Every structure is written in C-alpha cells, then in structure tokens.
C-alpha cells in the first residue's frame, strides 16, 4: 500500500468550511421552522 502525505492545511480549510456550512445551515433551518410556526398557525 502506497503511503501518501497529508496536506494538513487543505484538510484544516475543508474542516472549517464544513463546520461553517453546518452552523449556518442549522441556523437557517431553525429560522425557517420558527417562521412556519408563526405564520402557519
């Protein structure tokens, strides 16, 4: 099996991008649910 070098800078950048998208995606879903509860009830 060939050994490959890890590109830690790229790994760290991708990880932080994933965390940011997850955070803002969760916030967006919560806002949508709150707006649905306000306007649809």
CNS distance restraints for C-alpha pairs under 8 A (distance, minus, plus):
assign (resid   6 and name CA) (resid  11 and name CA) 7.97 0.50 0.50
assign (resid   7 and name CA) (resid  11 and name CA) 6.19 0.50 0.50
assign (resid   8 and name CA) (resid  12 and name CA) 5.92 0.50 0.50
assign (resid   9 and name CA) (resid  13 and name CA) 6.20 0.50 0.50
assign (resid  10 and name CA) (resid  14 and name CA) 6.11 0.50 0.50
assign (resid  11 and name CA) (resid  15 and name CA) 6.11 0.50 0.50
assign (resid  12 and name CA) (resid  16 and name CA) 6.21 0.50 0.50
assign (resid  13 and name CA) (resid  17 and name CA) 6.17 0.50 0.50
assign (resid  14 and name CA) (resid  18 and name CA) 6.13 0.50 0.50
assign (resid  15 and name CA) (resid  19 and name CA) 6.26 0.50 0.50
assign (resid  16 and name CA) (resid  20 and name CA) 6.12 0.50 0.50
assign (resid  17 and name CA) (resid  21 and name CA) 6.17 0.50 0.50
assign (resid  18 and name CA) (resid  22 and name CA) 6.07 0.50 0.50
assign (resid  19 and name CA) (resid  23 and name CA) 6.05 0.50 0.50
assign (resid  20 and name CA) (resid  24 and name CA) 6.14 0.50 0.50
assign (resid  21 and name CA) (resid  25 and name CA) 5.75 0.50 0.50
assign (resid  22 and name CA) (resid  26 and name CA) 6.03 0.50 0.50
assign (resid  23 and name CA) (resid  27 and name CA) 6.30 0.50 0.50
assign (resid  24 and name CA) (resid  28 and name CA) 6.08 0.50 0.50
assign (resid  25 and name CA) (resid  29 and name CA) 6.27 0.50 0.50
assign (resid  26 and name CA) (resid  30 and name CA) 6.24 0.50 0.50
assign (resid  27 and name CA) (resid  31 and name CA) 6.21 0.50 0.50
assign (resid  28 and name CA) (resid  32 and name CA) 6.19 0.50 0.50
assign (resid  29 and name CA) (resid  33 and name CA) 6.18 0.50 0.50
assign (resid  30 and name CA) (resid  34 and name CA) 6.18 0.50 0.50
assign (resid  31 and name CA) (resid  35 and name CA) 6.15 0.50 0.50
assign (resid  32 and name CA) (resid  36 and name CA) 6.10 0.50 0.50
assign (resid  33 and name CA) (resid  37 and name CA) 6.15 0.50 0.50
assign (resid  34 and name CA) (resid  38 and name CA) 6.26 0.50 0.50
assign (resid  35 and name CA) (resid  39 and name CA) 6.06 0.50 0.50
assign (resid  36 and name CA) (resid  40 and name CA) 5.43 0.50 0.50
assign (resid  36 and name CA) (resid  41 and name CA) 7.83 0.50 0.50
assign (resid  37 and name CA) (resid  41 and name CA) 5.94 0.50 0.50
